[in-house]
Amino acid sequence: MSRTVAVIGGGYGGTAVAKALEAVADVVLIDPRDAFVNVAASLRALARPDWAGNMFFPFDTVLTRGTVIRDRAVSVDSGGVTLASGQRVAADYLVLATGSSYAYPARVDADSVEAALEDLRQTNKELAGAERVLILGAGPVGMELAGEIKDAWPDKHVTVVDPAEQLLPGFKPEMRDDLHRQLDELGIDVRLGTRLTAPLTTEANRVATFTTTTTGGDEITADIWFRAFGLRTNSDYLVDGGLTTLSPQGRVAVTDTLNVRGPDGILDHVYAIGDLTDLAEDKLAAYALQHAEVVAQNITAQVRGERATATYQPMPDPMILLPLGPRFGVGQMPTPDGVAVVPAATVAEYKGTDLFTGRFTEQFGPTAA
């Protein structure tokens, strides 16, 4: 008898697990968008809109057997999903993969490829007309945005401000030193340990010259600013507590098999993956894809009448590939002996050159470009 798997969320983990399971079950992928979005490519798509189509993989080509429903989940129970349209999707297995939200342009807001591309083109025009750029937030997103801007427009003045005293805390000092060196080489002005004395009154992502002051007493004049902070877990459809109890951060408790912990015990047919989980690790696409592999193995086993035995263990050390445009960047990757700092050439080879476009083309088929 065929089994139905409802996958809520078509991001990295959700799309991967849906693709992996469509050969063994009736897969229903629920997402308001019309395409899988390779979020890692968003900032290059902003700087180079002629390249932007490479970040979208239409769902109707990703899934050859499964069903895609363009809608949002408003509630979930052990037997299925209720959608914003009022539709009910009954399922034997549930995979919660709604991930997280972040400020545009690091993540596009529009639900259609056409609208997202238009947003990126319009923001690119705004950015092209600015000589001085202010980025609030010196985490990986802020650094990548600064690098993409400098690669596309080497003469623009880019300033990054963050209240943190240190770039990438928790990573190896030699990697941070290399990052500072490359930022200096690119001419990116990073100001740490300070914040703006008042909220900006101009709209983000739009050209409008302004002058602001930092708590350190510096004046900064810029023509456009971008927000590069503020990750938010997408778990509103779970707040009623009917399926599980959310953490204070809005995340879902899972076991080592990635089963959801419900109010009355472990739900052996409900899984959660990616940013939604409470796993003690950074929220990275690479981890979501690893979660997807574990869940696909477990549901496949269950569909065949076997036990779910595949487990996931968070990485003991943080890893990152942080490109600063296609040629520069820093990284820290796992090795048999722990982690190692990798040079810019390695970052470019694994991520910076195409931002994983080739990998997802092999896995999901052609892009929208």
VEXDREN-2710 file (C-alpha; in Angstrom, 1 decimal):
% VEXDREN-2710
k/r/px/py/pz
1/MET/0.0/0.0/0.0
2/SER/1.4/3.4/-1.0
3/ARG/2.3/5.8/1.8
4/THR/2.0/9.6/1.7
5/VAL/4.9/11.8/2.9
6/ALA/4.0/15.5/3.4
7/VAL/7.1/17.7/3.3
8/ILE/6.5/21.2/4.7
9/GLY/9.0/23.6/3.2
10/GLY/11.0/23.5/0.0
11/GLY/14.3/24.8/1.1
12/TYR/17.6/22.9/1.1
13/GLY/16.5/20.1/3.4
14/GLY/12.9/19.9/2.4
15/THR/13.5/19.7/-1.4
16/ALA/16.3/17.2/-0.9
17/VAL/14.2/14.8/1.2
18/ALA/11.2/15.2/-1.2
19/LYS/13.4/14.3/-4.2
20/ALA/15.0/11.4/-2.4
21/LEU/11.6/9.9/-1.3
22/GLU/9.5/10.3/-4.4
23/ALA/10.5/6.9/-5.8
24/VAL/9.3/5.1/-2.7
25/ALA/6.2/7.1/-1.5
26/ASP/3.6/9.6/-2.6
27/VAL/5.4/12.8/-1.8
28/VAL/3.6/16.1/-1.3
29/LEU/5.9/19.1/-1.1
30/ILE/4.2/22.2/0.4
31/ASP/5.7/25.6/-0.2
32/PRO/4.3/29.0/-1.3
33/ARG/7.1/29.5/-3.9
34/ASP/7.3/28.1/-7.4
35/ALA/10.9/27.1/-7.2
36/PHE/13.7/25.9/-4.9
37/VAL/15.9/28.9/-4.1
38/ASN/19.6/28.4/-3.7
39/VAL/19.9/31.1/-1.0
40/ALA/23.7/30.9/-1.0
41/ALA/23.6/32.7/-4.4
42/SER/21.3/35.6/-3.4
43/LEU/24.0/38.2/-2.8
44/ARG/25.7/37.5/-6.1
45/ALA/22.3/37.7/-7.8
46/LEU/21.9/41.1/-6.3
47/ALA/25.3/42.3/-7.6
48/ARG/25.0/40.6/-11.0
49/PRO/21.3/40.3/-12.0
50/ASP/22.2/38.8/-15.3
51/TRP/23.4/35.7/-13.3
52/ALA/20.4/35.7/-10.9
53/GLY/18.4/33.0/-12.8
54/ASN/21.0/30.4/-11.7
55/MET/19.7/30.5/-8.1
56/PHE/16.2/29.2/-8.9
57/PHE/15.3/25.5/-9.7
58/PRO/11.6/25.2/-10.6
59/PHE/9.8/22.6/-8.5
60/ASP/8.0/21.2/-11.5
61/THR/11.4/20.0/-12.9
62/VAL/12.9/19.1/-9.5
63/LEU/10.1/16.6/-8.7
64/THR/9.2/14.2/-11.5
65/ARG/6.7/12.0/-9.5
66/GLY/5.8/14.1/-6.4
67/THR/3.1/16.7/-6.0
68/VAL/3.8/20.3/-5.3
69/ILE/1.2/22.5/-3.5
70/ARG/1.9/26.2/-3.5
71/ASP/0.5/27.2/-0.1
72/ARG/1.5/27.8/3.5
73/ALA/0.9/25.5/6.5
74/VAL/-1.1/27.1/9.2
75/SER/-1.2/24.1/11.5
76/VAL/0.0/20.5/11.8
77/ASP/-1.1/17.5/13.7
78/SER/0.0/13.9/13.8
79/GLY/-2.2/13.0/10.9
80/GLY/-1.5/15.8/8.4
81/VAL/-1.3/19.5/7.5
82/THR/-3.9/22.3/7.3
83/LEU/-3.1/25.0/4.7
84/ALA/-3.8/28.7/4.5
85/SER/-6.3/27.9/1.7
86/GLY/-8.2/25.6/4.0
87/GLN/-7.0/22.5/2.2
88/ARG/-6.2/19.5/4.4
89/VAL/-3.3/17.2/3.4
90/ALA/-3.4/13.9/5.2
91/ALA/-0.1/12.0/5.5
92/ASP/1.4/8.9/6.9
93/TYR/4.8/10.7/7.5
94/LEU/5.5/14.4/8.1
95/VAL/8.8/16.2/7.5
96/LEU/8.9/19.7/9.0
97/ALA/11.4/21.7/6.9
98/THR/10.3/25.3/7.0
99/GLY/13.7/26.7/7.9
100/SER/14.3/30.3/8.8
101/SER/13.8/33.8/7.5
102/TYR/16.3/36.6/7.0
103/ALA/16.3/40.1/5.7
104/TYR/16.3/40.8/2.0
105/PRO/18.5/40.6/-0.1
106/ALA/20.2/37.7/1.7
107/ARG/16.9/35.9/1.1
108/VAL/14.4/36.9/-1.5
109/ASP/10.9/37.8/-0.3
110/ALA/8.9/37.1/-3.5
111/ASP/7.2/33.7/-3.9
112/SER/7.6/33.6/-7.7
113/VAL/10.8/33.5/-9.7
114/GLU/9.6/36.3/-12.0
115/ALA/8.9/38.6/-9.0
116/ALA/12.1/37.7/-7.2
117/LEU/14.2/38.5/-10.3
118/GLU/12.4/41.8/-10.7
119/ASP/13.1/42.7/-7.1
120/LEU/16.8/41.9/-7.6
121/ARG/17.0/43.9/-10.8
122/GLN/15.4/46.9/-9.1
123/THR/17.7/46.7/-6.0
124/ASN/20.7/46.3/-8.3
125/LYS/19.8/49.6/-10.0
126/GLU/19.6/51.3/-6.6
127/LEU/22.9/49.9/-5.6
128/ALA/24.6/50.8/-8.9
129/GLY/23.7/54.4/-8.3
130/ALA/25.3/54.5/-4.8
131/GLU/28.9/55.5/-4.2
132/ARG/29.0/54.7/-0.5
133/VAL/27.4/51.6/1.0
134/LEU/26.7/50.9/4.7
135/ILE/26.1/47.3/5.8
136/LEU/24.7/46.7/9.3
137/GLY/26.0/43.3/10.5
138/ALA/29.5/41.8/10.2
139/GLY/28.4/38.2/10.3
140/PRO/28.8/35.9/7.3
141/VAL/26.0/37.5/5.4
142/GLY/27.4/41.0/5.9
143/MET/30.9/39.9/4.9
144/GLU/29.6/38.1/1.7
145/LEU/27.5/41.1/0.7
146/ALA/30.5/43.4/1.1
147/GLY/32.7/41.0/-1.0
148/GLU/30.1/40.7/-3.8
149/ILE/29.7/44.5/-4.0
150/LYS/33.4/45.1/-4.1
151/ASP/33.9/42.4/-6.8
152/ALA/31.2/44.0/-9.0
153/TRP/32.1/47.7/-8.2
154/PRO/35.7/47.9/-6.9
155/ASP/35.5/51.7/-6.5
156/LYS/32.5/51.8/-4.2
157/HIS/33.2/52.6/-0.6
158/VAL/31.8/49.8/1.7
159/THR/31.5/50.2/5.4
160/VAL/30.4/47.4/7.7
161/VAL/29.3/48.1/11.3
162/ASP/28.7/45.6/14.1
163/PRO/28.5/45.8/17.9
164/ALA/30.4/42.6/18.2
165/GLU/34.0/43.0/19.3
166/GLN/35.3/40.2/17.0
167/LEU/34.6/38.8/13.5
168/LEU/33.3/35.2/13.4
169/PRO/33.8/34.4/17.1
170/GLY/34.3/30.7/17.8
171/PHE/36.4/30.1/14.7
172/LYS/40.1/29.7/14.5
173/PRO/42.2/32.9/15.1
174/GLU/44.2/32.3/11.9
175/MET/41.1/32.2/9.9
176/ARG/39.9/35.5/11.4
177/ASP/43.3/37.0/10.7
178/ASP/43.1/36.0/7.1
179/LEU/39.6/37.4/6.8
180/HIS/40.8/40.8/8.2
181/ARG/43.7/40.7/5.7
182/GLN/41.5/40.1/2.8
183/LEU/39.0/42.7/3.8
184/ASP/41.8/45.3/4.1
185/GLU/43.0/44.2/0.6
186/LEU/39.6/44.7/-0.8
187/GLY/39.2/48.1/0.8
188/ILE/36.2/47.1/3.0
189/ASP/36.0/49.3/6.1
190/VAL/34.9/47.2/9.1
191/ARG/34.0/48.9/12.4
192/LEU/33.5/46.5/15.3
193/GLY/32.4/47.1/18.8
194/THR/30.1/50.0/17.9
195/ARG/26.6/50.6/16.8
196/LEU/24.5/53.4/15.4
197/THR/23.2/55.9/18.0
198/ALA/19.8/56.0/16.4
199/PRO/17.8/54.0/13.9
200/LEU/18.2/55.0/10.3
201/THR/15.2/56.9/8.8
202/THR/15.9/56.0/5.2
203/GLU/14.5/52.8/3.7
204/ALA/16.9/49.9/3.5
205/ASN/18.0/48.8/0.0
206/ARG/17.1/52.2/-1.6
207/VAL/19.3/55.0/-2.6
208/ALA/18.9/58.0/-0.3
209/THR/22.0/59.8/1.0
210/PHE/22.2/60.1/4.8
211/THR/24.7/60.7/7.6
212/THR/24.6/58.7/10.8
213/THR/26.7/58.6/14.0
214/THR/28.1/55.6/15.8
215/THR/28.4/55.1/19.6
216/GLY/32.2/55.5/19.1
217/GLY/31.6/59.1/17.9
218/ASP/32.3/58.5/14.2
219/GLU/30.1/60.0/11.5
220/ILE/29.3/57.8/8.5
221/THR/27.8/59.2/5.3
222/ALA/26.3/56.6/2.8
223/ASP/24.0/56.5/-0.1
224/ILE/22.3/53.1/0.6
225/TRP/22.2/50.7/3.5
226/PHE/21.5/47.0/3.9
227/ARG/20.5/44.9/6.9
228/ALA/22.6/41.8/7.5
229/PHE/21.4/40.4/10.8
230/GLY/18.3/38.9/12.3
231/LEU/17.6/35.2/11.7
232/ARG/14.1/34.1/12.6
233/THR/12.8/30.5/12.7
234/ASN/9.7/29.8/10.6
235/SER/7.6/27.9/13.1
236/ASP/4.4/30.0/13.4
237/TYR/2.3/27.0/12.3
238/LEU/3.5/25.1/15.4
239/VAL/2.8/27.7/18.1
240/ASP/-0.5/26.0/19.0
241/GLY/1.5/23.2/20.7
242/GLY/-0.7/20.5/19.3
243/LEU/2.2/18.6/17.7
244/THR/5.2/19.7/19.7
245/THR/6.4/22.3/22.2
246/LEU/8.7/25.0/20.7
247/SER/11.9/26.2/22.4
248/PRO/12.1/29.9/23.3
249/GLN/13.8/30.4/20.0
250/GLY/10.9/28.8/18.2
251/ARG/12.7/25.6/17.4
252/VAL/11.7/22.0/17.5
253/ALA/13.3/19.3/19.7
254/VAL/14.4/16.2/17.8
255/THR/16.0/12.9/18.6
256/ASP/19.2/11.6/17.0
257/THR/17.0/10.0/14.3
258/LEU/15.6/13.5/13.8
259/ASN/12.1/12.5/15.0
260/VAL/10.1/15.2/16.6
261/ARG/9.6/15.1/20.4
262/GLY/5.9/15.6/21.0
263/PRO/4.2/16.5/24.3
264/ASP/3.5/12.8/25.1
265/GLY/6.7/11.3/23.6
266/ILE/8.6/10.8/20.4
267/LEU/6.6/10.9/17.2
268/ASP/8.1/8.1/15.1
269/HIS/6.4/9.2/11.9
270/VAL/7.2/13.0/12.2
271/TYR/10.6/14.4/11.5
272/ALA/12.2/17.9/11.5
273/ILE/15.3/19.1/9.6
274/GLY/17.3/22.2/9.0
275/ASP/17.2/25.5/10.8
276/LEU/13.9/24.5/12.5
277/THR/15.6/21.9/14.7
278/ASP/17.1/22.6/18.2
279/LEU/20.3/20.9/17.3
280/ALA/23.4/22.5/18.8
281/GLU/25.1/23.6/15.6
282/ASP/25.2/26.5/13.2
283/LYS/22.3/26.9/10.8
284/LEU/23.9/26.0/7.5
285/ALA/22.6/24.5/4.3
286/ALA/25.2/21.8/4.4
287/TYR/23.7/20.5/7.7
288/ALA/20.2/20.7/6.4
289/LEU/21.2/18.5/3.4
290/GLN/22.8/16.0/5.8
291/HIS/19.6/16.0/7.9
292/ALA/17.7/15.2/4.7
293/GLU/19.8/12.2/4.0
294/VAL/19.1/10.7/7.4
295/VAL/15.4/11.4/7.3
296/ALA/15.1/9.9/3.7
297/GLN/16.9/6.7/4.9
298/ASN/14.6/6.4/7.9
299/ILE/11.3/7.0/6.1
300/THR/12.4/4.6/3.3
301/ALA/13.1/2.0/5.9
302/GLN/9.7/2.6/7.6
303/VAL/7.8/2.4/4.3
304/ARG/9.4/-1.0/3.7
305/GLY/8.4/-2.2/7.1
306/GLU/11.8/-1.9/8.7
307/ARG/13.1/0.1/11.7
308/ALA/14.4/3.6/11.3
309/THR/18.0/3.4/12.4
310/ALA/19.9/6.2/10.6
311/THR/21.1/8.8/13.1
312/TYR/22.6/12.3/13.0
313/GLN/25.3/13.7/15.2
314/PRO/26.0/17.5/15.1
315/MET/29.5/18.4/14.1
316/PRO/31.7/19.0/17.2
317/ASP/33.5/22.0/15.6
318/PRO/32.0/24.8/13.5
319/MET/32.6/24.9/9.8
320/ILE/32.2/27.6/7.2
321/LEU/32.9/28.5/3.6
322/LEU/32.7/32.3/3.4
323/PRO/33.4/33.7/-0.1
324/LEU/34.2/37.4/-0.6
325/GLY/33.2/37.3/-4.3
326/PRO/34.2/34.5/-6.6
327/ARG/38.0/34.7/-6.0
328/PHE/38.4/35.6/-2.3
329/GLY/37.2/34.2/1.0
330/VAL/38.0/32.2/4.1
331/GLY/37.0/28.8/5.3
332/GLN/37.2/26.3/8.1
333/MET/36.4/22.6/7.2
334/PRO/36.4/19.3/9.0
335/THR/39.3/16.9/8.7
336/PRO/39.9/13.5/10.4
337/ASP/41.9/15.4/13.1
338/GLY/39.3/18.1/13.7
339/VAL/39.0/21.2/11.6
340/ALA/41.5/23.1/9.3
341/VAL/41.6/26.6/7.9
342/VAL/41.5/26.6/4.1
343/PRO/42.8/29.2/1.7
344/ALA/40.8/31.4/-0.6
345/ALA/41.5/29.2/-3.6
346/THR/39.8/26.3/-1.8
347/VAL/36.8/28.5/-0.8
348/ALA/36.5/29.5/-4.5
349/GLU/36.7/25.9/-5.7
350/TYR/34.1/24.5/-3.4
351/LYS/31.7/27.5/-3.2
352/GLY/32.8/30.9/-4.4
353/THR/33.0/30.3/-8.1
354/ASP/29.5/29.1/-8.7
355/LEU/27.9/29.2/-5.2
356/PHE/26.8/25.5/-5.5
357/THR/24.9/26.0/-8.8
358/GLY/26.6/23.0/-10.3
359/ARG/25.8/20.8/-7.4
360/PHE/22.1/21.6/-7.4
361/THR/21.9/21.4/-11.2
362/GLU/23.1/17.7/-10.9
363/GLN/20.7/17.0/-8.0
364/PHE/17.6/19.0/-9.1
365/GLY/17.9/19.6/-12.8
366/PRO/18.1/22.8/-14.8
367/THR/17.9/26.3/-13.3
368/ALA/15.5/29.0/-14.3
369/ALA/18.2/30.9/-16.2
END
